[in-house]
Amino acid sequence: MVEADRKVVGLAVRIPGGFKFFSSDPDFKKIDAEIFPRARTMARRVAEIARARRLPFASEVGPASSMH
């Protein structure tokens, strides 16, 4: 199982050449069936996606939000 933010987001299957990721969460579909050479590489990519989905929408931050 592959987890992000204490939630299962997919499965990793060891295959020749690395690990294949199978998404069970819509936010991670962009890397569904992707092959990663190392588990650590896959974990970094999953963490990047998890971080990105935690960010507020661009319209809610930055200079544009202070303009009325």
PDB file of N, CA, C and O in Angstrom:
ATOM      1  N   MET A   1       0.838  -1.179   0.000  1.00  0.00           N
ATOM      2  CA  MET A   1       0.000   0.000   0.000  1.00  0.00           C
ATOM      3  C   MET A   1       0.885   1.246   0.000  1.00  0.00           C
ATOM      4  O   MET A   1       1.967   1.270   0.587  1.00  0.00           O
ATOM      5  N   VAL A   2       0.392   2.265  -0.671  1.00  0.00           N
ATOM      6  CA  VAL A   2       1.073   3.555  -0.699  1.00  0.00           C
ATOM      7  C   VAL A   2       0.170   4.552   0.009  1.00  0.00           C
ATOM      8  O   VAL A   2      -1.012   4.670  -0.314  1.00  0.00           O
ATOM      9  N   GLU A   3       0.728   5.265   0.970  1.00  0.00           N
ATOM     10  CA  GLU A   3      -0.054   6.214   1.750  1.00  0.00           C
ATOM     11  C   GLU A   3       0.463   7.632   1.574  1.00  0.00           C
ATOM     12  O   GLU A   3       1.646   7.863   1.326  1.00  0.00           O
ATOM     13  N   ALA A   4      -0.463   8.573   1.711  1.00  0.00           N
ATOM     14  CA  ALA A   4      -0.138  10.002   1.751  1.00  0.00           C
ATOM     15  C   ALA A   4      -1.117  10.635   2.733  1.00  0.00           C
ATOM     16  O   ALA A   4      -2.321  10.390   2.663  1.00  0.00           O
ATOM     17  N   ASP A   5      -0.611  11.431   3.626  1.00  0.00           N
ATOM     18  CA  ASP A   5      -1.453  12.086   4.636  1.00  0.00           C
ATOM     19  C   ASP A   5      -2.307  11.079   5.408  1.00  0.00           C
ATOM     20  O   ASP A   5      -3.491  11.307   5.659  1.00  0.00           O
ATOM     21  N   ARG A   6      -1.679   9.963   5.778  1.00  0.00           N
ATOM     22  CA  ARG A   6      -2.333   8.895   6.553  1.00  0.00           C
ATOM     23  C   ARG A   6      -3.544   8.280   5.854  1.00  0.00           C
ATOM     24  O   ARG A   6      -4.473   7.804   6.508  1.00  0.00           O
ATOM     25  N   LYS A   7      -3.527   8.295   4.517  1.00  0.00           N
ATOM     26  CA  LYS A   7      -4.617   7.739   3.730  1.00  0.00           C
ATOM     27  C   LYS A   7      -4.017   6.902   2.599  1.00  0.00           C
ATOM     28  O   LYS A   7      -3.045   7.317   1.968  1.00  0.00           O
ATOM     29  N   VAL A   8      -4.582   5.746   2.348  1.00  0.00           N
ATOM     30  CA  VAL A   8      -4.109   4.915   1.243  1.00  0.00           C
ATOM     31  C   VAL A   8      -4.508   5.585  -0.071  1.00  0.00           C
ATOM     32  O   VAL A   8      -5.678   5.898  -0.292  1.00  0.00           O
ATOM     33  N   VAL A   9      -3.512   5.799  -0.941  1.00  0.00           N
ATOM     34  CA  VAL A   9      -3.771   6.445  -2.224  1.00  0.00           C
ATOM     35  C   VAL A   9      -3.474   5.525  -3.403  1.00  0.00           C
ATOM     36  O   VAL A   9      -3.721   5.884  -4.555  1.00  0.00           O
ATOM     37  N   GLY A  10      -2.940   4.332  -3.111  1.00  0.00           N
ATOM     38  CA  GLY A  10      -2.662   3.397  -4.182  1.00  0.00           C
ATOM     39  C   GLY A  10      -1.843   2.217  -3.722  1.00  0.00           C
ATOM     40  O   GLY A  10      -1.590   2.022  -2.533  1.00  0.00           O
ATOM     41  N   LEU A  11      -1.434   1.431  -4.709  1.00  0.00           N
ATOM     42  CA  LEU A  11      -0.610   0.250  -4.470  1.00  0.00           C
ATOM     43  C   LEU A  11       0.640   0.330  -5.325  1.00  0.00           C
ATOM     44  O   LEU A  11       0.625   0.891  -6.420  1.00  0.00           O
ATOM     45  N   ALA A  12       1.707  -0.230  -4.818  1.00  0.00           N
ATOM     46  CA  ALA A  12       2.947  -0.347  -5.593  1.00  0.00           C
ATOM     47  C   ALA A  12       3.240  -1.831  -5.779  1.00  0.00           C
ATOM     48  O   ALA A  12       3.207  -2.613  -4.829  1.00  0.00           O
ATOM     49  N   VAL A  13       3.526  -2.195  -7.012  1.00  0.00           N
ATOM     50  CA  VAL A  13       3.833  -3.582  -7.337  1.00  0.00           C
ATOM     51  C   VAL A  13       5.247  -3.625  -7.887  1.00  0.00           C
ATOM     52  O   VAL A  13       5.590  -2.878  -8.803  1.00  0.00           O
ATOM     53  N   ARG A  14       6.065  -4.504  -7.323  1.00  0.00           N
ATOM     54  CA  ARG A  14       7.438  -4.650  -7.809  1.00  0.00           C
ATOM     55  C   ARG A  14       7.407  -5.380  -9.143  1.00  0.00           C
ATOM     56  O   ARG A  14       6.800  -6.443  -9.273  1.00  0.00           O
ATOM     57  N   ILE A  15       8.068  -4.793 -10.124  1.00  0.00           N
ATOM     58  CA  ILE A  15       8.163  -5.380 -11.456  1.00  0.00           C
ATOM     59  C   ILE A  15       9.620  -5.279 -11.900  1.00  0.00           C
ATOM     60  O   ILE A  15      10.399  -4.551 -11.284  1.00  0.00           O
ATOM     61  N   PRO A  16      10.001  -5.993 -12.953  1.00  0.00           N
ATOM     62  CA  PRO A  16      11.362  -5.820 -13.451  1.00  0.00           C
ATOM     63  C   PRO A  16      11.586  -4.343 -13.818  1.00  0.00           C
ATOM     64  O   PRO A  16      10.815  -3.760 -14.580  1.00  0.00           O
ATOM     65  N   GLY A  17      12.613  -3.773 -13.283  1.00  0.00           N
ATOM     66  CA  GLY A  17      12.909  -2.379 -13.573  1.00  0.00           C
ATOM     67  C   GLY A  17      12.408  -1.395 -12.545  1.00  0.00           C
ATOM     68  O   GLY A  17      12.651  -0.196 -12.680  1.00  0.00           O
ATOM     69  N   GLY A  18      11.709  -1.865 -11.512  1.00  0.00           N
ATOM     70  CA  GLY A  18      11.262  -0.929 -10.485  1.00  0.00           C
ATOM     71  C   GLY A  18       9.935  -1.282  -9.855  1.00  0.00           C
ATOM     72  O   GLY A  18       9.659  -2.433  -9.518  1.00  0.00           O
ATOM     73  N   PHE A  19       9.113  -0.240  -9.706  1.00  0.00           N
ATOM     74  CA  PHE A  19       7.813  -0.372  -9.064  1.00  0.00           C
ATOM     75  C   PHE A  19       6.755   0.308  -9.916  1.00  0.00           C
ATOM     76  O   PHE A  19       6.967   1.409 -10.423  1.00  0.00           O
ATOM     77  N   LYS A  20       5.617  -0.354 -10.071  1.00  0.00           N
ATOM     78  CA  LYS A  20       4.505   0.222 -10.815  1.00  0.00           C
ATOM     79  C   LYS A  20       3.454   0.677  -9.813  1.00  0.00           C
ATOM     80  O   LYS A  20       3.070  -0.072  -8.914  1.00  0.00           O
ATOM     81  N   PHE A  21       2.993   1.918  -9.977  1.00  0.00           N
ATOM     82  CA  PHE A  21       2.027   2.509  -9.069  1.00  0.00           C
ATOM     83  C   PHE A  21       0.624   2.381  -9.653  1.00  0.00           C
ATOM     84  O   PHE A  21       0.402   2.684 -10.825  1.00  0.00           O
ATOM     85  N   PHE A  22      -0.321   1.931  -8.829  1.00  0.00           N
ATOM     86  CA  PHE A  22      -1.727   1.846  -9.210  1.00  0.00           C
ATOM     87  C   PHE A  22      -2.525   2.725  -8.248  1.00  0.00           C
ATOM     88  O   PHE A  22      -2.567   2.459  -7.047  1.00  0.00           O
ATOM     89  N   SER A  23      -3.147   3.754  -8.769  1.00  0.00           N
ATOM     90  CA  SER A  23      -3.856   4.735  -7.956  1.00  0.00           C
ATOM     91  C   SER A  23      -5.221   4.222  -7.497  1.00  0.00           C
ATOM     92  O   SER A  23      -5.932   3.552  -8.245  1.00  0.00           O
ATOM     93  N   SER A  24      -5.570   4.550  -6.254  1.00  0.00           N
ATOM     94  CA  SER A  24      -6.918   4.287  -5.752  1.00  0.00           C
ATOM     95  C   SER A  24      -7.584   5.601  -5.330  1.00  0.00           C
ATOM     96  O   SER A  24      -8.688   5.596  -4.786  1.00  0.00           O
ATOM     97  N   ASP A  25      -6.908   6.720  -5.583  1.00  0.00           N
ATOM     98  CA  ASP A  25      -7.392   8.047  -5.208  1.00  0.00           C
ATOM     99  C   ASP A  25      -7.349   8.927  -6.461  1.00  0.00           C
ATOM    100  O   ASP A  25      -6.324   8.976  -7.141  1.00  0.00           O
ATOM    101  N   PRO A  26      -8.434   9.612  -6.770  1.00  0.00           N
ATOM    102  CA  PRO A  26      -8.475  10.429  -7.994  1.00  0.00           C
ATOM    103  C   PRO A  26      -7.355  11.465  -8.094  1.00  0.00           C
ATOM    104  O   PRO A  26      -6.920  11.780  -9.201  1.00  0.00           O
ATOM    105  N   ASP A  27      -6.887  11.993  -6.992  1.00  0.00           N
ATOM    106  CA  ASP A  27      -5.818  12.990  -7.022  1.00  0.00           C
ATOM    107  C   ASP A  27      -4.497  12.418  -7.521  1.00  0.00           C
ATOM    108  O   ASP A  27      -3.604  13.173  -7.904  1.00  0.00           O
ATOM    109  N   PHE A  28      -4.364  11.109  -7.520  1.00  0.00           N
ATOM    110  CA  PHE A  28      -3.106  10.470  -7.912  1.00  0.00           C
ATOM    111  C   PHE A  28      -3.226   9.748  -9.256  1.00  0.00           C
ATOM    112  O   PHE A  28      -2.321   9.007  -9.637  1.00  0.00           O
ATOM    113  N   LYS A  29      -4.316   9.951  -9.969  1.00  0.00           N
ATOM    114  CA  LYS A  29      -4.527   9.301 -11.267  1.00  0.00           C
ATOM    115  C   LYS A  29      -3.470   9.691 -12.291  1.00  0.00           C
ATOM    116  O   LYS A  29      -3.180   8.917 -13.204  1.00  0.00           O
ATOM    117  N   LYS A  30      -2.881  10.898 -12.149  1.00  0.00           N
ATOM    118  CA  LYS A  30      -1.886  11.349 -13.125  1.00  0.00           C
ATOM    119  C   LYS A  30      -0.635  10.471 -13.124  1.00  0.00           C
ATOM    120  O   LYS A  30       0.125  10.488 -14.092  1.00  0.00           O
ATOM    121  N   ILE A  31      -0.411   9.707 -12.058  1.00  0.00           N
ATOM    122  CA  ILE A  31       0.753   8.808 -12.042  1.00  0.00           C
ATOM    123  C   ILE A  31       0.318   7.338 -12.027  1.00  0.00           C
ATOM    124  O   ILE A  31       1.135   6.448 -11.791  1.00  0.00           O
ATOM    125  N   ASP A  32      -0.966   7.093 -12.278  1.00  0.00           N
ATOM    126  CA  ASP A  32      -1.469   5.723 -12.333  1.00  0.00           C
ATOM    127  C   ASP A  32      -0.734   4.950 -13.433  1.00  0.00           C
ATOM    128  O   ASP A  32      -0.588   5.438 -14.553  1.00  0.00           O
ATOM    129  N   ALA A  33      -0.286   3.769 -13.107  1.00  0.00           N
ATOM    130  CA  ALA A  33       0.428   2.857 -14.020  1.00  0.00           C
ATOM    131  C   ALA A  33       1.833   3.345 -14.374  1.00  0.00           C
ATOM    132  O   ALA A  33       2.473   2.774 -15.257  1.00  0.00           O
ATOM    133  N   GLU A  34       2.321   4.383 -13.707  1.00  0.00           N
ATOM    134  CA  GLU A  34       3.683   4.852 -13.948  1.00  0.00           C
ATOM    135  C   GLU A  34       4.675   3.898 -13.281  1.00  0.00           C
ATOM    136  O   GLU A  34       4.412   3.356 -12.208  1.00  0.00           O
ATOM    137  N   ILE A  35       5.800   3.710 -13.931  1.00  0.00           N
ATOM    138  CA  ILE A  35       6.849   2.852 -13.393  1.00  0.00           C
ATOM    139  C   ILE A  35       7.960   3.743 -12.839  1.00  0.00           C
ATOM    140  O   ILE A  35       8.453   4.648 -13.512  1.00  0.00           O
ATOM    141  N   PHE A  36       8.332   3.461 -11.611  1.00  0.00           N
ATOM    142  CA  PHE A  36       9.388   4.208 -10.932  1.00  0.00           C
ATOM    143  C   PHE A  36      10.568   3.271 -10.710  1.00  0.00           C
ATOM    144  O   PHE A  36      10.368   2.114 -10.339  1.00  0.00           O
ATOM    145  N   PRO A  37      11.793   3.742 -10.930  1.00  0.00           N
ATOM    146  CA  PRO A  37      12.954   2.873 -10.785  1.00  0.00           C
ATOM    147  C   PRO A  37      13.215   2.441  -9.340  1.00  0.00           C
ATOM    148  O   PRO A  37      13.787   1.379  -9.093  1.00  0.00           O
ATOM    149  N   ARG A  38      12.790   3.270  -8.398  1.00  0.00           N
ATOM    150  CA  ARG A  38      12.997   2.965  -6.970  1.00  0.00           C
ATOM    151  C   ARG A  38      11.763   3.353  -6.167  1.00  0.00           C
ATOM    152  O   ARG A  38      11.025   4.258  -6.556  1.00  0.00           O
ATOM    153  N   ALA A  39      11.541   2.679  -5.066  1.00  0.00           N
ATOM    154  CA  ALA A  39      10.414   3.003  -4.190  1.00  0.00           C
ATOM    155  C   ALA A  39      10.536   4.430  -3.668  1.00  0.00           C
ATOM    156  O   ALA A  39       9.534   5.132  -3.528  1.00  0.00           O
ATOM    157  N   ARG A  40      11.747   4.851  -3.385  1.00  0.00           N
ATOM    158  CA  ARG A  40      11.974   6.210  -2.873  1.00  0.00           C
ATOM    159  C   ARG A  40      11.563   7.266  -3.901  1.00  0.00           C
ATOM    160  O   ARG A  40      11.017   8.308  -3.540  1.00  0.00           O
ATOM    161  N   THR A  41      11.824   6.996  -5.168  1.00  0.00           N
ATOM    162  CA  THR A  41      11.431   7.918  -6.237  1.00  0.00           C
ATOM    163  C   THR A  41       9.912   8.043  -6.282  1.00  0.00           C
ATOM    164  O   THR A  41       9.373   9.141  -6.416  1.00  0.00           O
ATOM    165  N   MET A  42       9.236   6.917  -6.170  1.00  0.00           N
ATOM    166  CA  MET A  42       7.776   6.926  -6.168  1.00  0.00           C
ATOM    167  C   MET A  42       7.250   7.670  -4.946  1.00  0.00           C
ATOM    168  O   MET A  42       6.311   8.458  -5.062  1.00  0.00           O
ATOM    169  N   ALA A  43       7.833   7.434  -3.795  1.00  0.00           N
ATOM    170  CA  ALA A  43       7.397   8.094  -2.564  1.00  0.00           C
ATOM    171  C   ALA A  43       7.539   9.611  -2.676  1.00  0.00           C
ATOM    172  O   ALA A  43       6.680  10.355  -2.204  1.00  0.00           O
ATOM    173  N   ARG A  44       8.618  10.064  -3.297  1.00  0.00           N
ATOM    174  CA  ARG A  44       8.806  11.514  -3.480  1.00  0.00           C
ATOM    175  C   ARG A  44       7.718  12.099  -4.373  1.00  0.00           C
ATOM    176  O   ARG A  44       7.180  13.168  -4.084  1.00  0.00           O
ATOM    177  N   ARG A  45       7.397  11.400  -5.451  1.00  0.00           N
ATOM    178  CA  ARG A  45       6.358  11.899  -6.378  1.00  0.00           C
ATOM    179  C   ARG A  45       4.994  11.914  -5.691  1.00  0.00           C
ATOM    180  O   ARG A  45       4.230  12.865  -5.858  1.00  0.00           O
ATOM    181  N   VAL A  46       4.686  10.888  -4.934  1.00  0.00           N
ATOM    182  CA  VAL A  46       3.420  10.843  -4.190  1.00  0.00           C
ATOM    183  C   VAL A  46       3.363  12.004  -3.192  1.00  0.00           C
ATOM    184  O   VAL A  46       2.330  12.658  -3.056  1.00  0.00           O
ATOM    185  N   ALA A  47       4.467  12.255  -2.501  1.00  0.00           N
ATOM    186  CA  ALA A  47       4.523  13.357  -1.533  1.00  0.00           C
ATOM    187  C   ALA A  47       4.330  14.707  -2.218  1.00  0.00           C
ATOM    188  O   ALA A  47       3.662  15.584  -1.670  1.00  0.00           O
ATOM    189  N   GLU A  48       4.903  14.886  -3.408  1.00  0.00           N
ATOM    190  CA  GLU A  48       4.728  16.137  -4.157  1.00  0.00           C
ATOM    191  C   GLU A  48       3.263  16.378  -4.480  1.00  0.00           C
ATOM    192  O   GLU A  48       2.759  17.489  -4.318  1.00  0.00           O
ATOM    193  N   ILE A  49       2.588  15.342  -4.933  1.00  0.00           N
ATOM    194  CA  ILE A  49       1.167  15.470  -5.279  1.00  0.00           C
ATOM    195  C   ILE A  49       0.354  15.758  -4.016  1.00  0.00           C
ATOM    196  O   ILE A  49      -0.547  16.597  -4.034  1.00  0.00           O
ATOM    197  N   ALA A  50       0.668  15.069  -2.929  1.00  0.00           N
ATOM    198  CA  ALA A  50      -0.043  15.286  -1.673  1.00  0.00           C
ATOM    199  C   ALA A  50       0.140  16.726  -1.190  1.00  0.00           C
ATOM    200  O   ALA A  50      -0.814  17.349  -0.725  1.00  0.00           O
ATOM    201  N   ARG A  51       1.356  17.252  -1.298  1.00  0.00           N
ATOM    202  CA  ARG A  51       1.612  18.648  -0.901  1.00  0.00           C
ATOM    203  C   ARG A  51       0.813  19.607  -1.769  1.00  0.00           C
ATOM    204  O   ARG A  51       0.224  20.561  -1.262  1.00  0.00           O
ATOM    205  N   ALA A  52       0.790  19.361  -3.065  1.00  0.00           N
ATOM    206  CA  ALA A  52       0.087  20.246  -3.996  1.00  0.00           C
ATOM    207  C   ALA A  52      -1.409  20.277  -3.718  1.00  0.00           C
ATOM    208  O   ALA A  52      -2.040  21.325  -3.858  1.00  0.00           O
ATOM    209  N   ARG A  53      -1.978  19.156  -3.330  1.00  0.00           N
ATOM    210  CA  ARG A  53      -3.427  19.153  -3.085  1.00  0.00           C
ATOM    211  C   ARG A  53      -3.783  19.814  -1.757  1.00  0.00           C
ATOM    212  O   ARG A  53      -4.942  20.161  -1.534  1.00  0.00           O
ATOM    213  N   ARG A  54      -2.801  19.993  -0.874  1.00  0.00           N
ATOM    214  CA  ARG A  54      -3.055  20.687   0.397  1.00  0.00           C
ATOM    215  C   ARG A  54      -2.978  22.196   0.263  1.00  0.00           C
ATOM    216  O   ARG A  54      -3.451  22.915   1.144  1.00  0.00           O
ATOM    217  N   LEU A  55      -2.383  22.699  -0.835  1.00  0.00           N
ATOM    218  CA  LEU A  55      -2.237  24.136  -1.019  1.00  0.00           C
ATOM    219  C   LEU A  55      -3.587  24.779  -1.315  1.00  0.00           C
ATOM    220  O   LEU A  55      -4.412  24.186  -2.009  1.00  0.00           O
ATOM    221  N   PRO A  56      -3.825  25.980  -0.800  1.00  0.00           N
ATOM    222  CA  PRO A  56      -5.084  26.676  -1.121  1.00  0.00           C
ATOM    223  C   PRO A  56      -5.089  27.070  -2.592  1.00  0.00           C
ATOM    224  O   PRO A  56      -4.041  27.127  -3.236  1.00  0.00           O
ATOM    225  N   PHE A  57      -6.265  27.338  -3.109  1.00  0.00           N
ATOM    226  CA  PHE A  57      -6.384  27.763  -4.498  1.00  0.00           C
ATOM    227  C   PHE A  57      -5.661  29.088  -4.690  1.00  0.00           C
ATOM    228  O   PHE A  57      -5.645  29.921  -3.784  1.00  0.00           O
ATOM    229  N   ALA A  58      -5.071  29.289  -5.843  1.00  0.00           N
ATOM    230  CA  ALA A  58      -4.285  30.494  -6.120  1.00  0.00           C
ATOM    231  C   ALA A  58      -5.120  31.757  -5.917  1.00  0.00           C
ATOM    232  O   ALA A  58      -4.580  32.789  -5.517  1.00  0.00           O
ATOM    233  N   SER A  59      -6.405  31.696  -6.180  1.00  0.00           N
ATOM    234  CA  SER A  59      -7.246  32.883  -6.033  1.00  0.00           C
ATOM    235  C   SER A  59      -7.426  33.284  -4.570  1.00  0.00           C
ATOM    236  O   SER A  59      -7.899  34.385  -4.291  1.00  0.00           O
ATOM    237  N   GLU A  60      -7.061  32.419  -3.644  1.00  0.00           N
ATOM    238  CA  GLU A  60      -7.239  32.710  -2.226  1.00  0.00           C
ATOM    239  C   GLU A  60      -5.980  33.246  -1.572  1.00  0.00           C
ATOM    240  O   GLU A  60      -6.019  33.641  -0.407  1.00  0.00           O
ATOM    241  N   VAL A  61      -4.864  33.271  -2.286  1.00  0.00           N
ATOM    242  CA  VAL A  61      -3.603  33.743  -1.715  1.00  0.00           C
ATOM    243  C   VAL A  61      -2.951  34.742  -2.643  1.00  0.00           C
ATOM    244  O   VAL A  61      -3.319  34.862  -3.812  1.00  0.00           O
ATOM    245  N   GLY A  62      -1.982  35.456  -2.110  1.00  0.00           N
ATOM    246  CA  GLY A  62      -1.190  36.354  -2.926  1.00  0.00           C
ATOM    247  C   GLY A  62      -1.839  37.704  -3.139  1.00  0.00           C
ATOM    248  O   GLY A  62      -2.882  37.997  -2.555  1.00  0.00           O
ATOM    249  N   PRO A  63      -1.224  38.528  -3.975  1.00  0.00           N
ATOM    250  CA  PRO A  63      -1.687  39.911  -4.181  1.00  0.00           C
ATOM    251  C   PRO A  63      -3.120  40.013  -4.685  1.00  0.00           C
ATOM    252  O   PRO A  63      -3.831  40.946  -4.312  1.00  0.00           O
ATOM    253  N   ALA A  64      -3.554  39.096  -5.508  1.00  0.00           N
ATOM    254  CA  ALA A  64      -4.910  39.192  -6.053  1.00  0.00           C
ATOM    255  C   ALA A  64      -5.978  39.145  -4.976  1.00  0.00           C
ATOM    256  O   ALA A  64      -7.045  39.740  -5.134  1.00  0.00           O
ATOM    257  N   SER A  65      -5.705  38.447  -3.883  1.00  0.00           N
ATOM    258  CA  SER A  65      -6.718  38.326  -2.831  1.00  0.00           C
ATOM    259  C   SER A  65      -6.894  39.625  -2.053  1.00  0.00           C
ATOM    260  O   SER A  65      -7.923  39.816  -1.404  1.00  0.00           O
ATOM    261  N   SER A  66      -5.911  40.520  -2.107  1.00  0.00           N
ATOM    262  CA  SER A  66      -6.025  41.770  -1.367  1.00  0.00           C
ATOM    263  C   SER A  66      -6.682  42.858  -2.206  1.00  0.00           C
ATOM    264  O   SER A  66      -6.978  43.937  -1.693  1.00  0.00           O
ATOM    265  N   MET A  67      -6.911  42.595  -3.471  1.00  0.00           N
ATOM    266  CA  MET A  67      -7.562  43.588  -4.342  1.00  0.00           C
ATOM    267  C   MET A  67      -9.059  43.419  -4.262  1.00  0.00           C
ATOM    268  O   MET A  67      -9.558  42.293  -4.260  1.00  0.00           O
ATOM    269  N   HIS A  68      -9.786  44.518  -4.198  1.00  0.00           N
ATOM    270  CA  HIS A  68     -11.248  44.433  -4.096  1.00  0.00           C
ATOM    271  C   HIS A  68     -11.906  45.059  -5.286  1.00  0.00           C
ATOM    272  O   HIS A  68     -13.133  45.080  -5.373  1.00  0.00           O
TER     273      HIS A  68
END
